[in-house]
Amino acid sequence: MPAGAAVNRPLRLGALGCSSIAARRTLPALAGVAELELTEVAARLPQKAVDFARRFGVIASTYDELLDSPDVDAVYISLPTALHHEWTRKALLAGKHVLCEKPLTLTLDQAEDLAELAAKQDLVLRENFTFMHHPQHAKVRELLDGGRLGELRTFTASFGIPPLPARDIRYQPSLGGGALLDVGVYPLRAALFLLGPELRVTGATLKFDETGVDVAGHALLTSASGVTASLDFGFQHSYRSRYELWGSAAALSLDRAFTPPPGRQPVLRIEEQDHVEELWLPPAHQFELSLRSFAVAALAGRDDSEAAWLSSSVATARLAREVFTHAAAVIG
């Protein structure tokens, strides 16, 4: 499919990497997205590619074969984070649109490089933060912008999960492992969405295990208007996925903010001094919504709105770098 051209058929997608998130969430969600058709999968281990291909009824190939395939218009990349920049770059140079798992890259320089290349190639490049496509966050933003909370004073967010198996790649620094780039980027992205792009990190702490990978952390940020943000994340916690906005008139909280199941009905809880209100919203499948948004954009051909998506990805990478730069290290 030529860059910038609109077409009237499904976007033909190749999956580069047969990860757990691809197997459990992303590829099964394709069944609900008429705008996308999975045609090919590739894995480092040939047998894994064959097993995935058999499961999803498509062709198995190598990474390079997939990028060269005339039957692939776009690539979904779910490789270890350390490989995102290399293979996203190769896919863009091969003329493919790209949906890459978060985080887009290890470093700010890499994120800026990919954003520039996608624009030069006239291709759609998205970082697969599926939570950003769930309507619950747009409703929160609507209430905030409409003054329902008064003047916003603070934002707090937490995303933590129980310890992972010892051999999990997220405990391997050489592959881009670590809590900040795996779960910490979710609160960072939410803060950017709700507080604006001029956020700055003013303090941070990262806890490292004996292998040198960060397993937990805390970051303090300030917006251009003086709103403060306090973010917690890690691999050493009971599960938590929530945020709260506290304003001069009311506070709003949202549970399961980052990973709500498709059938979960979100509840926005608004608390005032003498009144509590609960807004029940319709359930939504954020993986399907993310995939459909990407497919529609790629099928229509890149337009100016894509710059905003990439600007947010670059800003997230900048904030992650600032957290690493400011962080006091704790070992143990």
C-alpha positions, 0 to 999 in steps of 0.5 A: 500500500503506497504511503499516504494512499487511502484504500477500501480494504482491510489493512493487512497486518504482520505481527513482528514478535510473538509476545505474551501481550500479543498472544493474550490481548492484541491478536485475539482483539483483531477478531473484533476489528473489521478494518484489520486482517492479520496475514503473517507472524514472525518470531525469533524462534521458528517453531514459535512463529509456526505455533502462532501462525497455526493458532491464528490461521496465517503465514509464519515467517522470519522478521526480514521476510515479513518486512519484505512481504507484499501482503503486509501493509502494517506491522505490529511490533511486540518485541522486547523494548530494547529491540523496538527502535531497530525494528520499528525503524526497519519497518518504516524504511520498508514502507510499513505503517507501525503499531509498536508496543509501549514504550516506543523506545528506550531513550528520548533520542530514539523516540525523536528519531522514529517520529522524524522518520515516520513523518519523512516516510509519510507513514502512521506510527503509533505507540500502543498505549491502549488505555488512551483509547478507552472513553473513560479518560475522555470523560474525565478530561471533559469533566476537568475542562468543564470545571466540575472539580474547580481548579485542579490542584493535584494528580496522583496515580498508581500502577503496580503489579505482583512480582513476576517470574524470575526469568521474565524479560522485564527483569533483564536490563539488557532487554529494556526491562524495569518497572519504569518503562513497563508500568511507570510509563502509564501514569506518566502518559496519563499525567501528560494527557490530563495536565498538559505537555509542559510537565517537568519531573522535580524529584524521583526515587527508583528501587533496584534489585541485585541484578540492576533492574528497577523494580519500583519507583516514585516520581514527582512532577509539576505542570506549567500551571503549578499542578503537582503530580505524584506517581507510584509504580512497580513490580513488588505490589498488590495489583493497583491501577488507579488515579485521582484528580483533586481540585478546589471544588471536588475530587475525582477517582478512577479505579482500573484506570489502565487495564480495565477488562472489556466487560467492566463498567467504569465508575467515576467517583466524584467527592465533594465536602458533603456529597458523593456522586458516581458516574457509571460509564459503558464498558469498552474494549480498549485493545479493539479501540486502539487497533481500530484507531490505528487501522483507520488512520493507516487506511486513510493515509497519514494526516496532521493529527498523527503529529500529536500522537508522536508528540505524546510519545516523545514527551513520554520518553522525555519524562522517563529520561527525567525520572532516571536523571532525577532519581535517588537510587535505593538498592534492595 
